């Protein structure tokens, strides 16, 4: 009879110990899973922020292109200088956004900004050193090609970031 009581006591203690151990392991696993989900959510939010910034940069590039199309040699120097300043402000905004939010694209951005020298071409044209035809040819070749290449770079970066959403880290 004593033997039966010890077995019952031991089985109760062992069952309780297993229940406590199991619940501790489950709790630990659940906590890790919650942390992983929170990290994933933070990464997703950062990627969304980068995507929004890159969409803004993309729109700024199109604004610069449109500013170039707004240039008319008959508008006079004041109107043309206004276009130059607006374009420079848009390019400065692009550089700031990339430096602050998407440092992975700094090199490509600086290359793009360097190629965006149509402001210099415009000044040369206004000073009479370039004909309108030469100005148009240089800007179409340099500015629009650089703009297209940079926009492609941004699109590829966004796609690579979107594909990384499904990669476990």
Beta strands, then each sheet from edge to edge (+ up, - down):
end
